[in-house]
Amino acid sequence: MKSLAIIGASYLQRPVVERAKEMGLRTICFAWPQGAVCKDICDTFYPISITEKDEILRICRKERVDGVCTIASDVAAPTVAYVAEQMGLAGNSYEASLRAHDKHLMREVLSAAGVDCPKYRAVHGSQFAVDGLSLPLIVKPTDRSGSLAVTKVERWEDLERAVKTALEVSLAGEAMIEEFIEGREISVEMISCQGVHHALQITDKTTTGAPHFVELAHHQPSSLPAEMQAHIFEITKKALDALGLTSGASHSEYKITSEGRISVMEIGGRMGGDFIGSDLVRLSTGYDFLEGVIRVALGETIHPQPKALARSSVVFTAPENVTCSAERTGYIIYQNDEIYKQSVGGNTDL
């Protein structure tokens, strides 16, 4: 029986644990016990921080794992790449995972490759510069997701407080100040295998808007014209090549202005969260994205053939003044008119 190491064990990882077990794999999860719902369903659980890459590597060697992966976790992605690289398993290089994890490095690489990004300034401490930027601005930590500490700043007097908030939640103590781009928000879901990028789907997003832009709904397929979708897929392939992401899922976020500017907000070397990858792609295209991620991690070659199957969406409920994704209170996933799942962090069938 082959073994799959899964970095993380929260409800976000539950779909990949369950799918791996259905595929007859032995599952080994790593995470702190608090909130680790997968510890009760995986075969082996290690209560270790997902950032402890060397200890996780030691255990993976002891367990002789055949593959390592994560879904929907920016923090876990570098550890996945590190373990895979050190063990000679399929995966992104560690350096590539760091470029995708750190928004500052990402912007440097993408800008150098000619991929449109917002103008930005990196913040490494209490002193920062905003030369060349004008209000409104977006402030965010360089290494977090889920809209955590993302703030739209419309007055100069509010900038310092927004920067302080972003620095406080950043694991590396770094933040970004960037130009605010008004436009439609989408994400691109792809899977790569041995450097070949396969386009799966484009997702339309609904957010709370300013000041925190918490995501409230995702809809597939996108209503963008087919020609524009094809163009966006090509931009994404160029960006993935620039970052060096060659293996596994990727989730790329864009804004499209009314003038047609297509700007990359960020690219994650992992599956989209909010059930985008684990559920919506399968419901809208028929392609089992989870199985694809697992097979790539095991070193297998894949040939995805997504189809225009149906419309799928996830819609979240949230308090009026929600500031990040963790504060949302529930969700509904549906395919066409069929509602099939509800309750954040759970698996309750309706």
C-alpha positions, 0 to 999 in steps of 0.5 A: 500500500502506498503512503501519502503525507498530507501537510495540514489536518484542518477541515480544508484538508479533509477532502484530500484525506477522504479521497486518498483513502478511497484510492486505497492509500495510507494517509499520514497527516501533520498539524497541531491537534487544535482544529485538526479534524483529519486526525480522526480519519487519517491512518496516522497523525503527527501533532507537529506544526506544518512549518517544522519542515525538517522534523516532518521530513525526518518522519516522512523518511521514516514512514517511507512516503510515496508522495506529499501534498496539501490543498488550500494552504499557502503556509503548508506549500513550502513544507510540501515542496521541501519534503518532496525535493529532499526525498526526490518525490514529485513536487515543486522546487522549494525555491519556487514554492517560496516565490509563490508563498511570498507576495513580494518575491512573487511580484518581483518575478512576475513583473520581470517576466512582463506579467501585469501586477499592481504597483507595490512597495514592500514593508519590512518594518515600521519604516516604509515608503509609498513614493509613486503610489497614490490613494486608494491603496491596499495593504496586506501581509506578504504570506497569509491568505483568506483576506486576513489583515487585507485593508483598503486605505483611502486616507493617508492617516489610516495607512500606518495602522493598516500596515501595523495590522498586516505586520502583526499577522505576517509570519515573516513580519512583512507586508505589502502596500500596493495600488488599488485596482478597481475591477472584476475578480476572478481566479484560475484553477489549473493543475501542472504535471512535469512542467505541463500546465492544464487549464481546468476552470475560471471562477467568478468571485463575489466579495464584501468589497472595501475595506477587507474584500472577504470572499462571499461566493464563487461561481463556475464557470466564469461568464467571461467571453471564451476568447478572454478566458483563453487569453487568461489561461495563457497569461497564467501559464506564463506566470507559472513558468516564471515562478517555476511552479511545475507540479500540482494544483495552482490557484491564480487570482486576477482583477480585470478593469473596465478598460480590459487590464488583466492584473495578477493579484497573487498566485498560490502553488496549491488548490483554491480554498473555499471548496473551489478546488475540492468541490466546484471544479468537479461539479462544473467540469466532471474532473476529479481535481483531488484525484489529480493532485494526489496522482501528481504527488505520487509521480504519475502522469495525468491527462485532464479532460475537463468538460462544460458539465454544469454550473456550480457555486459556493455561497457563504453566510457572514456577519455584517462586519466580517473582516476575514474568511475565518469569521464566515458562519456557514456555506451552501454548495450547489450544482445547478439547482441541486443543493448538496452540502452545508455547514462550515467545517462539517460534512452535513448532507441536506 
